[in-house]
Structure formats: structure tokens, C-alpha cells
């Protein structure tokens, strides 16, 4: 089954960016996403089967952080839940690209419900991304 055949609905998300060339370098070259349609003010990306769009919008609002597991988590943020090998591969790809992490890759909630690998970073426009991985997928929504 491909992601397109999945019974899980795919999401569409559009985020503001201040520079489309920088967005193309980051999302295309650094993250390795396939570029779809584009215009002078936006670019579509294939984010593991989800439609992710960067829209030119130079005005930004103030960033907010909330404490989670001893770290200041940027809000809003978005990302993907990956397998642990895919998470580790992406972390290495980001380190190789010289990306500065907001929160370095680590195991959050170690030994507790919802244990997960997580990392946070910013795109060139300051949009916060979180990528995470669970050893036990049943823990994604653990209460």
C-alpha cells in the first residue's frame, strides 16, 4: 500500500515564508522534499504524501514557547511522526547540512508513557518543525 492508498487522510498545510528561494533550498535540498506546482508567490511540496505549501508572506507574528519535558517548545509547529531509522537518518541529514536545532534530537519522556524521539528546528522563515519517532506506535496518543 502506498501513502496515497492509505485509509489515513492526508493533510494540507500552508505556511508563510519570507523568501521562496530559501524555502526551495531548505525544503528541497536540505529536507529532500519533491517540489510540485509553484507560482511567483507559493510552492507545493510532497511531505511524505501530504500537501505542504510555502506561501510568500513576509509579515510574521511573535513566536510563543511552552515548556515540555524541560524544553521550551516553539508554538506553532508541525512535522511528521517517522520510524526510528527514518528519524535518525533525517537527524544525520540535518546535522550534515549544518542545521541548528532549537531542540537537539533526544528521547522525550524516557521510560514513561509516550516515550519518543523528538527534534525541533526552524526553516529559513522561522517556521518551527518537529520530527518525532515512537518505538511503540500505540504510544502516539498515550494518556
N, C-alpha and C positions, 0 to 999 in steps of 0.2 A: 504494500500500500504506500502511495506517495502522500506527501503533505496535502496535496490537492484533493485526495480521496478521503482524507481523514474526517471522521464524524465530528471532530472538534472544529468549531467555526474559526476561520482566520480573522485576525483583526486588521483594521486600517487605522493608522495613526499618522497625523501630520504635526510636525514640529517647526518652530521658527528657527531660521539660521540667518546670520548677518552676511555670509559670503558663500555663494554656491560653489565656487571653485574649491574653497577649503572643505566644504561638505563633500564634494566629489572625491577629494584626496582622502579624507578620513573614512567615509563610509565605503567608498570603492576600493581604495588602495590599502588602507590600514585594516579595516574590518573584512574586506574581501566580498562585499555585497555586490550582487549583479544589479546594474542600473537598468531601469525600464524607461518609460516615456519621460520626456522633460520639456520644459519651455524656458523662457528667459527668467522666470520667477520661481520655478519649482523643479524638483527631480523626484521621480518614483524609484524606490529601491525594493528589492526582494529580500526581506528579512526572514529567512528560513520559511518562505511560503506566505508570510504576512506582508501586506502592502504598507510600506513605511514611506512617508513623503517628507522631504525637506522643502520648506517654503521660505522664500526670501522675505524676511521681516526684521529689519534692523533694530526695532524697539524691543527692549527686554524689560521684564518686571524683576523686582527684587527677589533673590533666592532665599529660601527657608530651609532650615535643617531641623530634624527631630532626632533625639537620642535613641539608638537601638543597639543593644549589646555592647555598650561602651563606646560607640562611634557616633559621630554626627552625620546622619544620613540626609543627603540633599533631597528636597521635595520641590517640584515633582520630579519623578524619574521613571524610566521604563527600561525594558530589556527582555531577556529570554531566560528560560529555565533550560539548561543544557544537560547532557550527560557529563559525568565527571571527566572522562577523557577529552570531550569537546571543550569543557571549561578550562582544563589545564592547557590544552592546545591554544585556545584563544588567549589565555593569560600570557603564555610564552610569546605569541604573535605580537601582543600589545607591548610587552617588555622589549622585544626586538625592535619595534617601531619607535621606542623611546617615549611611550605614552606615560604621563604622570598620573598615578592613581589618586583619586580622592580617598578611597579606602582600598588598601592593598588586598590582593586575594588572601583569604583566610577562611577557617571553618567557624561559622557563627553558630551559637547555641550548642557547642560541643557537648556530647553526651546527654542532650536534652531532646524533648520532642521538637521536631522541625529542624534538626541539625542539617546544616547546608554549607556548601562552599559559596562564597559571595565575593564580589569585587565591584567597585564603583569607579567611574571615570567620567570625564566631561568631553563632549565633542567640541570642535573649534568655536561653536557659537555659545557654549556654556550649558547645553542640554545635558542633564545627568543621565547616565546609563548604568543599570545594574545587571550583571550577568550572574547567575547562580546555578548550582547543581546539588541534587539530593542523592545520597547513596540509596535511599529508600523513597521511591516516588510516592508512596502512600503518605508521606510526611509533609507533602506540599501544603496541605490545608490543615495540618495537625493543630488542635486547640489545646 
